[in-house]
Amino acid sequence: MSSAEPIPVIPNQHPRSVDACRRCDLWGPATRGVPGEGPAHAPLMLVGEQPGSEEDQAGLPFVGPAGRMLDRALEAAGISRQEVFVTNAVKHFRFRLRGKRRIHQKPSIRQVEQCRWWLHKEMEKIEPAVVVAMGATAARSVLQKPVLIREARGQSLDAGGRVVRVTIHPSYLLRLRENREQEFERFAEDLQQAARLARRG
């Protein structure tokens, strides 16, 4: 894999950027759109659900608690984050207010479908050999159909000629009260297997 420095595939300064997108209604409450980030032509692309509160503030993907868990898993798998392209199925943060806190809400099917245009643009530009869909929302967006993680996990699936691997979202590990380390190791193994496939092209 390339060790190039990560660069946003669609910079926020571009007039047709994610930040200026009005394809769905999530842009209104959100601070900004969050495009994917990583080296051009990265062999491995990781797709999550949507930005969280910290990502919404920073304008960068996977910099909050789930991002730190992902970084830990990548390190355990022997993968540098500098080598992969990370993005989300939905580019704006969906939340509800509880006092002053912004509580994550799962994006609707319509919002996922409206935002798929951006994900496809990123895939076309990066041309990854392998796409890892982390979580059910990402899997639905990448494969364009509902997916059960427990059934699809460990398989190499096809999406428009690209190899797709399905695994959990790293935020799932943050919610676990039991068997967290065991599930973490399995998640890291999923990433490692995807990286091996990506290296083979």
N, C-alpha and C positions, 0 to 999 in steps of 0.2 A: 504493500500500500504506500501511497505517497505520504511524505511527511510535510507537505506544504502547509503554510500558515492558513488558518480558517478565514474565509472571506464570505460575506453574505452573498447569496446568489442573486437576490433582488434587493439592492440597497434601498433604504427608506427615502433617500433623496430622489430616486427615480420618479418621474411624474405619474407612472402607472404602478406605483409601489403598493405593497400590502397595506401600508398605513393609509393610503387614499382609497382603499377598496370600500365599495358600498353595495356589494353583492347581497349581503344580509344585514340585519339590524344590529349586530353585535358591536359595530364600530362606535355607536353612540355612547354607551356607558364606559367602554374600554378607554384606556389612556392612549394606546397606540396599537397598530398591527405589529406582529412579530414574525418576520420572515425567517426562513431556515438559515443555517450558518454552517460553513465547512469549506474544504478545498474544492475547487472546480474539478469535476470528473472523479470524485471520491468513489472507490469501488463499493463502499458500504454506506447505505443511507438508513438512519434510524428515524422512525416516525412515531410521535406520541399523539396525545389527544388534542390539547390546546395549551396555550400559555397559562401559567398561574399568576398570582398576584405579583411576585417578584419579577417574572418575565415581562409582564405587562408594564411594569415601571421601568425596567432596564431596556426593553426593546430587543432582548436576546433570548433565544430558546434554552431551556433547561439550565437555569442559573439558580433556581430555588431549591427547596428540600428534595424534590424528586430528581432534579439535576445533579445534586450532590450524591444521591444514591446511585444514579446512573454512572457518574464518574468513578465511584468506588467499584462498581461492577465491571466497567471497562478496564480498570486497572487490574482487577482480579483475573480478567480474561486475557490480559496481555495486549490490550488494544489502546493505543493513544487516541485521545479524543481529537487531537489535531489531524488524525487520519480519516475521520468519518464526517459525514454530513448529517446534522441533526435538525429536525423540523417537526411540525405538528400538522395534523389533519385540518384543524381549525386555527386560524391565525389571530383571532381576537379572544380575549379573556371573557368568558361568560360567568357571571357571579350574581349573588343576591346579597343585599346588605343586612348585616346583623349588628345594629349599633353602628360603629365606625368600621367594623371588620367586613371585608369582602369575602364571602364564602363561595367556594367553587361550585358551579352547577354544570352538569353534563350538557354539552351542546345537543340541540335537537337534530333529528335526522335531516331535516331540511337545511339546517345550518351547515352540517357536514357536507351535504350534497352541493350546496352553493359554493363552499370553499374548496371543493375538490379541484376546481379549475387551477387554483394556485399550486396545489400539490403536484398536479400533472405538469405544470410549467417547470417546477423545480426538477422533477424527474427527467423531463426532456433535456434540460440544460446540464444536469449533473451526469446523467446516463449511468447510474450505479449498476453494478453487476448483481447486487443483492440488496433487497429492501427488507428491513426488519420492522414489522408493524407491532408496536408495543401497546397492547390493550385492544379491547373490542372496537372502540371508536376508530382507531387507526386502521385496524384490520378491515372494518367495513368500508372505509374510504379507499384504501389501497386496492382491495379485491372487489369493490363495488357490490357487495352482498353481505348480509348478516353472517357473522362468524362466531363460533363457540371456541374460546381459547383452548379449553381442555381437549377438544377434538383436533384442532389444526396445529397445535404446538408440536414441534419436532418434525413436521413435514416440510418439504420444499414444494411450494405452490407456484402457480404461474399467474402473472398479471401483465398482459401485453408483451410477453416475451421476457419479462424480468422475473428472476427468482424471488419469491417472497417467503419469509419465515415469520411466524407469528409467535409472540411471547407475551408475558405480562407487562403492564406498565410499571415502572419503578415506584410509583406512588403506592401501588398495592403493598409493597414491602413495608412501607411506612405505617400502614394500617394494621399489619399483622401483629397479633399478640403471642402467637405460638408458632414454632417452627420457622421463625424468620430467617435464621442463618441457613437452614436447609433450603428454603425457597430462594434465598439470595444466591447460593451456590448454583442452583439450577438455572437461575436467570443469567448468571455469568457464563455458564456453560452454553446456554442458548446463543449468547452474543459471540462466544468463541467459535461455535460451529458455523455461524453466519459469516464470520470473518474468514474462516478457512475457505468457505465456498467463494467468497468475494475475491480472495487471492488467486484462486484458480481461474477466475474470470467467467 
